[in-house]
Amino acid sequence: MEIQDKKVIVVGGASGMGRATAELLHQRGAQVAILDREGSDGPAVAASLDGWFFPVEVTDFELTEQALQAAVDALGGLHVTVTTAGGGYPGGRTLSKDGPHSLDLFRKTMDLNVIATFNICRLSAAHMARNEPEDEERGVLINTSSIAAFEGQIGQVAYSAAKAAIAGMMLTMARDLGAVGIRALAIAPSLFDTGIIAKVPPERIAPLVAGNAFPVRMGRPSEYAKLAAAIVENPMLNGQCLRLDAGMRFSPK
Ligand SMILES: NC(=O)c1ccc[n+]([C@@H]2O[C@H](COP(=O)([O-])OP(=O)(O)OC[C@H]3O[C@@H](n4cnc5c(N)ncnc54)[C@H](O)[C@@H]3O)[C@@H](O)[C@H]2O)c1
């Protein structure tokens, strides 16, 4: 799908990889709406892109539906949805000296990542299905997993499970949506220089990226954005989770 003149929603677009993606797609001629938390930099980012901002808390599934609808109304349609909203809660081992892992935290991690992502995808697909196809294509869904989906570290069991579920649903979702010409993918980043990680001092980052094959550094938000743009443009990319990791494999700790 050509990026020029497409209507794009970036959930989590106020910061980090989502922001960089919103900026790159805007530079390439897309119209962009940002959905992010109330109090985020979303309004300023949206204004800098001549776009729109709608506040959302993605674990409020009904509010998300309303915010998506408002964004689609403002844009006048929807071709691409990117979601980077998500993350982890304080981790824990399946069993620690304090007892078994909190079921509540496990469920919250699922809500924030799996249910929220699925909700955004299913609702976006319903909007995209109304598009006139361009070269048989109606839309693209880009979600955010993590390499922790494949090599979760000790204490990350909930986060790993949630990110693995995002990776795991892409092929089925792509198959579900193939008949309407909508593609579904996820990106699994390694350590990227965003959000709270950007505040960690370099001496604490060095050992975390030492296992990279090359380059031996954190990923840059612009590098996620470039992959997102390539996904939009290349219709043969579908139904998978693409690692974006400089050859990194997380060790157990
Ligand atoms: N940065 C990394 O090293 C890394 C690595 C692997 C995966 N990820 C994943 O990337 C995503 C985070 O993106 P980032 O690294 O650019 O971080 P970031 O903090 O810079 O951006 C995340 C954006 O999502 C928004 N957001 C978070 N939770 C939300 C919620 N519940 N409702 C609405 N908006 C919400 C935040 O306000 C923020 O603007 C997460 O899904 C995270 O699991 C990050």
PDBQT file of the ligand as one rigid body, heavy atoms in Angstrom, charges set to zero:
ROOT
HETATM    1  N1  LIG A 301      11.458   0.281  24.430  1.00  0.00    +0.000 N 
HETATM    2  C1  LIG A 301      11.781  -0.980  24.432  1.00  0.00    +0.000 C 
HETATM    3  O1  LIG A 301      12.924  -1.375  24.723  1.00  0.00    +0.000 OA
HETATM    4  C2  LIG A 301      10.749  -2.015  24.048  1.00  0.00    +0.000 A 
HETATM    5  C3  LIG A 301      11.194  -3.291  23.701  1.00  0.00    +0.000 A 
HETATM    6  C4  LIG A 301      10.249  -4.238  23.311  1.00  0.00    +0.000 A 
HETATM    7  C5  LIG A 301       8.917  -3.900  23.265  1.00  0.00    +0.000 A 
HETATM    8  N2  LIG A 301       8.515  -2.657  23.626  1.00  0.00    +0.000 N 
HETATM    9  C6  LIG A 301       7.102  -2.337  23.569  1.00  0.00    +0.000 C 
HETATM   10  O2  LIG A 301       6.943  -1.082  22.935  1.00  0.00    +0.000 OA
HETATM   11  C7  LIG A 301       5.795  -0.435  23.483  1.00  0.00    +0.000 C 
HETATM   12  C8  LIG A 301       6.184   0.883  24.126  1.00  0.00    +0.000 C 
HETATM   13  O3  LIG A 301       6.649   1.764  23.167  1.00  0.00    +0.000 OA
HETATM   14  P1  LIG A 301       7.918   2.670  23.414  1.00  0.00    +0.000 P 
HETATM   15  O4  LIG A 301       9.056   1.789  23.792  1.00  0.00    +0.000 OA
HETATM   16  O5  LIG A 301       8.046   3.564  22.239  1.00  0.00    +0.000 OA
HETATM   17  O6  LIG A 301       7.557   3.440  24.774  1.00  0.00    +0.000 OA
HETATM   18  P2  LIG A 301       7.067   4.905  25.099  1.00  0.00    +0.000 P 
HETATM   19  O7  LIG A 301       6.806   4.903  26.558  1.00  0.00    +0.000 OA
HETATM   20  O8  LIG A 301       8.019   5.921  24.559  1.00  0.00    +0.000 OA
HETATM   21  O9  LIG A 301       5.690   5.032  24.284  1.00  0.00    +0.000 OA
HETATM   22  C9  LIG A 301       4.547   4.314  24.632  1.00  0.00    +0.000 C 
HETATM   23  C10 LIG A 301       3.340   5.221  24.450  1.00  0.00    +0.000 C 
HETATM   24  O10 LIG A 301       2.172   4.429  24.705  1.00  0.00    +0.000 OA
HETATM   25  C11 LIG A 301       1.330   5.137  25.585  1.00  0.00    +0.000 C 
HETATM   26  N3  LIG A 301       0.601   4.195  26.422  1.00  0.00    +0.000 N 
HETATM   27  C12 LIG A 301       1.139   3.270  27.272  1.00  0.00    +0.000 A 
HETATM   28  N4  LIG A 301       0.183   2.611  27.919  1.00  0.00    +0.000 NA
HETATM   29  C13 LIG A 301      -0.998   3.131  27.477  1.00  0.00    +0.000 A 
HETATM   30  C14 LIG A 301      -2.346   2.875  27.804  1.00  0.00    +0.000 A 
HETATM   31  N5  LIG A 301      -2.670   1.969  28.735  1.00  0.00    +0.000 N 
HETATM   32  N6  LIG A 301      -3.301   3.564  27.161  1.00  0.00    +0.000 NA
HETATM   33  C15 LIG A 301      -2.977   4.506  26.241  1.00  0.00    +0.000 A 
HETATM   34  N7  LIG A 301      -1.707   4.803  25.892  1.00  0.00    +0.000 NA
HETATM   35  C16 LIG A 301      -0.736   4.123  26.520  1.00  0.00    +0.000 A 
HETATM   36  C17 LIG A 301       2.253   6.000  26.441  1.00  0.00    +0.000 C 
HETATM   37  O11 LIG A 301       1.573   7.112  26.982  1.00  0.00    +0.000 OA
HETATM   38  C18 LIG A 301       3.338   6.381  25.449  1.00  0.00    +0.000 C 
HETATM   39  O12 LIG A 301       3.049   7.596  24.784  1.00  0.00    +0.000 OA
HETATM   40  C19 LIG A 301       5.213  -1.382  24.501  1.00  0.00    +0.000 C 
HETATM   41  O13 LIG A 301       4.234  -2.177  23.893  1.00  0.00    +0.000 OA
HETATM   42  C20 LIG A 301       6.426  -2.177  24.905  1.00  0.00    +0.000 C 
HETATM   43  O14 LIG A 301       6.062  -3.407  25.478  1.00  0.00    +0.000 OA
HETATM   44  C21 LIG A 301       9.401  -1.709  24.022  1.00  0.00    +0.000 A 
ENDROOT
TORSDOF 0
